[in-house]
Amino acid sequence: MFTTAALHGLRFAFGTLSVLPVRVTRWDREAARGGMLAAPVVGLAVGGAAALTALPLLALGAAPLLAAVAAVAVPAVLTRGLHLDGLADTADGLGSGKPAEDALRIMKQSDIGPFGVLTLVFVVLGQTAALAQVYGESWARGAFATAVSAVAARLALTLAARAGVPAARPEGLGAAVAGVVPVPRAAGAAVAVVVVAAAVGGLSFGAGEILRTGCALVVALVAAESLLRHCTRRFGGVTGDVFGGLAETAATAAVVVMSLSLG
C-alpha cells in the first residue's frame, strides 16, 4: 500500500522524467527524493512501452533493425528528447574546453555544436546496432534488453542525485534533485535493481543471463559514475543536462553489454 509520500514521489518521477500526463503536486525536497528513488520504475514503464512497440513489428515480419529503431525512438518520444538533448549539451560543454562558467553558458544555448552532434550520432547508432543484434537473436531477449537499458538509464539518475553531489547552478531540475537521496538509500536501490533484474534474466533465459544482466547494469552505472565525476570536476556540479547525459550513457553501456556473449 502506497503512503502519501511514496505517491508524491511517483508523481514527481513520472511528471519530470516522462511525458505521461502525471501532474506533479509537490515540488519540494521530500518529493524529489521519492521521485529519484522511483526513477527506475519510470525506466521500466518506458522500456516496456519501447518493447511493446518493437515486438509487433517483428511479429509482422519487420527486420530486427527496424524493431531496434522503434525501441530507441520510443524512449526519446516519451522524454521529449530531453535526455538526448542533455547528452548533446553536456558533450558541447565538455568539448569546449572552457572554464565552468563559460561551459555552462554554452550548455544553456538552444543550438547544438559539433561535439553534441557527433555524440548523438554515435550513441543512437550504438544503441540501435546493439538492440538489432539482440532482437535478431530472440524477440524475448530483445524486449528484456530494451527494458534493462531503460531501467539502467534511470537508476543512474538515482545514484547521481545522492547526497554529496552538488548542483552546478542554483536553478533548474538539476538543482531541484541534487543531493536529495541519502547515500545508503541510493546504494540500496542500486543493489535491489541489479539483483532483481539479474534474477528475472536468469529465470527467463537461463543462468548465463544472470551474468550478462548483472554485468550490463554494473557497467552502465560505472560508465555513468565516471561521467558524473568528470562533469562535477568540470562544471562544479550537476545540471539537468548532465542528468540527461548520464541517462543516455548508462542506457548505451547497458544495451551494448546485453548484446555481447558472456560466458
MOHUHU-V803211 format. One record per residue. N is the residue number from 1. PSI is psi in whole degrees, -180 to 180 (999 if undefined). OMEGA is omega in radians with two decimals (NA if undefined). D_FIRST is the distance of its C-alpha to the first C-alpha in whole Angstrom. Layout:
N_PSI_OMEGA_D_FIRST ; N_PSI_OMEGA_D_FIRST
This chain:
1_128_-3.09_0 ; 2_138_2.98_4 ; 3_168_3.11_7 ; 4_-40_3.14_10 ; 5_-41_3.13_12 ; 6_-38_3.12_9 ; 7_-42_3.09_10 ; 8_-37_3.10_14 ; 9_-43_3.10_14 ; 10_-41_3.09_13 ; 11_-44_3.13_16 ; 12_-45_-3.10_18 ; 13_-52_-3.10_18 ; 14_-33_-3.12_19 ; 15_-29_-3.11_21 ; 16_-23_-3.05_23 ; 17_6_3.11_23 ; 18_170_3.10_24 ; 19_4_-3.14_25 ; 20_143_-3.03_22 ; 21_68_3.12_22 ; 22_124_-3.11_19 ; 23_125_3.09_21 ; 24_114_-3.06_20 ; 25_-16_3.08_19 ; 26_139_-3.11_20 ; 27_53_-3.14_23 ; 28_179_-3.06_22 ; 29_-36_3.13_22 ; 30_-44_3.10_19 ; 31_-39_3.11_18 ; 32_-39_3.11_20 ; 33_-48_3.11_19 ; 34_-37_3.13_15 ; 35_-42_-3.14_17 ; 36_-33_3.05_19 ; 37_-29_3.14_17 ; 38_0_-3.09_15 ; 39_-41_3.12_19 ; 40_-27_3.08_19 ; 41_-40_3.05_16 ; 42_-41_3.11_18 ; 43_-41_3.12_21 ; 44_-41_3.12_20 ; 45_-44_-3.14_19 ; 46_-45_3.12_23 ; 47_-38_3.09_24 ; 48_-41_3.10_23 ; 49_-39_3.12_25 ; 50_-44_3.13_28 ; 51_-40_-3.13_28 ; 52_-18_3.04_28 ; 53_-38_-3.10_31 ; 54_-38_-3.02_33 ; 55_-42_3.08_32 ; 56_-33_3.09_34 ; 57_-44_3.09_37 ; 58_-42_-3.13_38 ; 59_-28_3.14_37 ; 60_6_3.05_40 ; 61_7_3.12_42 ; 62_155_3.11_42 ; 63_154_3.09_43 ; 64_-31_3.13_40 ; 65_-42_3.14_41 ; 66_-39_3.09_40 ; 67_-40_3.13_37 ; 68_-41_3.10_36 ; 69_-44_3.12_38 ; 70_-41_-3.12_35 ; 71_-28_3.08_32 ; 72_-34_-3.08_33 ; 73_-38_-3.04_34 ; 74_-48_3.09_30 ; 75_-35_3.10_29 ; 76_-42_3.13_31 ; 77_-42_-3.07_31 ; 78_-7_3.04_27 ; 79_11_-3.06_28 ; 80_26_3.14_31 ; 81_13_-3.05_33 ; 82_-37_-3.14_32 ; 83_-41_3.09_31 ; 84_-40_3.08_35 ; 85_-42_3.10_36 ; 86_-40_3.09_35 ; 87_-46_-3.13_36 ; 88_-44_3.14_40 ; 89_-39_3.11_40 ; 90_-42_3.11_39 ; 91_-41_3.11_42 ; 92_-42_3.13_44 ; 93_-45_3.13_44 ; 94_-41_-3.08_44 ; 95_-19_-3.11_47 ; 96_-28_-3.11_49 ; 97_11_-3.09_50 ; 98_164_3.07_50 ; 99_163_-3.02_49 ; 100_-47_-3.08_45 ; 101_-43_3.13_46 ; 102_-39_3.13_48 ; 103_-41_3.11_45 ; 104_-35_3.09_42 ; 105_-39_3.08_45 ; 106_-41_-3.11_45 ; 107_-27_-3.13_42 ; 108_-14_-3.13_41 ; 109_150_-3.05_44 ; 110_-23_-3.11_43 ; 111_165_3.10_45 ; 112_130_-3.13_45 ; 113_-178_-3.07_47 ; 114_-37_3.11_49 ; 115_-41_3.13_47 ; 116_-43_-3.13_43 ; 117_-48_-3.13_45 ; 118_-41_-3.14_46 ; 119_-44_3.11_43 ; 120_-44_-3.12_41 ; 121_-50_-3.09_43 ; 122_-39_-3.12_43 ; 123_-47_-3.14_39 ; 124_-41_3.09_39 ; 125_-42_3.14_41 ; 126_-46_3.12_40 ; 127_-44_-3.10_37 ; 128_-44_-3.13_38 ; 129_-43_-3.13_41 ; 130_-45_-3.13_38 ; 131_-36_3.11_36 ; 132_-40_3.12_39 ; 133_-43_-3.10_40 ; 134_-43_3.10_37 ; 135_-31_3.09_36 ; 136_-29_3.12_40 ; 137_-42_-3.07_39 ; 138_131_3.12_36 ; 139_-36_-3.11_34 ; 140_-43_3.11_31 ; 141_-34_3.08_32 ; 142_-45_3.11_32 ; 143_-41_3.14_29 ; 144_-44_3.13_27 ; 145_-37_3.09_30 ; 146_-45_-3.14_29 ; 147_-43_-3.14_25 ; 148_-42_3.14_26 ; 149_-44_-3.12_28 ; 150_-38_3.10_25 ; 151_-41_3.12_23 ; 152_-40_-3.14_26 ; 153_-44_-3.10_27 ; 154_-29_3.05_23 ; 155_-34_3.07_23 ; 156_-33_3.11_26 ; 157_-37_3.08_25 ; 158_-47_-3.12_22 ; 159_-34_3.14_25 ; 160_-21_3.14_28 ; 161_13_-3.09_25 ; 162_160_3.11_26 ; 163_141_3.13_27 ; 164_-14_3.08_31 ; 165_112_-3.04_31 ; 166_164_3.02_33 ; 167_143_3.13_33 ; 168_-24_3.13_37 ; 169_157_3.13_37 ; 170_-3_-3.10_36 ; 171_170_3.10_34 ; 172_174_-3.12_32 ; 173_-37_3.13_29 ; 174_-44_3.13_30 ; 175_-33_-3.10_30 ; 176_-30_-3.05_27 ; 177_-8_-3.10_25 ; 178_127_3.04_28 ; 179_15_-3.04_27 ; 180_-22_-3.04_24 ; 181_121_3.07_22 ; 182_143_-3.08_23 ; 183_-46_3.14_25 ; 184_-37_-3.14_23 ; 185_-36_3.08_20 ; 186_-45_3.12_22 ; 187_-40_3.12_23 ; 188_-40_3.11_20 ; 189_-42_-3.13_19 ; 190_-46_-3.14_22 ; 191_-44_-3.12_23 ; 192_-45_-3.12_19 ; 193_-44_-3.14_20 ; 194_-45_-3.11_24 ; 195_-47_-3.12_23 ; 196_-45_-3.12_20 ; 197_-43_3.12_23 ; 198_-39_3.12_26 ; 199_-43_3.11_24 ; 200_-43_3.10_23 ; 201_-43_3.13_27 ; 202_-43_3.14_28 ; 203_-32_-3.06_27 ; 204_-35_-2.97_28 ; 205_1_3.12_31 ; 206_172_-3.03_33 ; 207_-33_-3.12_33 ; 208_-29_-3.11_35 ; 209_-21_3.07_32 ; 210_-48_3.13_30 ; 211_-46_-3.09_33 ; 212_-46_-3.11_33 ; 213_-45_3.11_29 ; 214_-45_3.12_29 ; 215_-40_-3.13_32 ; 216_-45_-3.12_31 ; 217_-41_3.14_28 ; 218_-46_3.11_30 ; 219_-40_3.13_33 ; 220_-44_-3.11_31 ; 221_-35_3.09_30 ; 222_-43_3.12_33 ; 223_-44_3.13_35 ; 224_-39_3.13_32 ; 225_-38_3.10_33 ; 226_-44_3.10_37 ; 227_-41_3.13_37 ; 228_-47_-3.12_34 ; 229_-39_3.12_37 ; 230_-44_3.13_40 ; 231_-38_3.13_38 ; 232_-39_3.09_38 ; 233_-42_-3.06_41 ; 234_-41_-3.01_43 ; 235_-11_-3.09_41 ; 236_6_3.13_40 ; 237_-163_-3.09_36 ; 238_157_3.04_34 ; 239_174_3.04_33 ; 240_-37_3.09_31 ; 241_-41_3.13_34 ; 242_-41_3.10_34 ; 243_-42_3.08_30 ; 244_-42_3.10_31 ; 245_-39_3.11_34 ; 246_-43_-3.13_32 ; 247_-47_-3.11_29 ; 248_-34_3.09_32 ; 249_-47_-3.14_34 ; 250_-42_-3.14_31 ; 251_-44_-3.12_30 ; 252_-47_-3.14_34 ; 253_-42_-3.11_34 ; 254_-47_-3.05_32 ; 255_-30_3.07_33 ; 256_-45_3.12_37 ; 257_-38_3.13_36 ; 258_-21_-3.14_34 ; 259_-6_-3.09_37 ; 260_159_3.06_39 ; 261_108_-3.13_40 ; 262_124_3.13_39 ; 263_999_NA_40
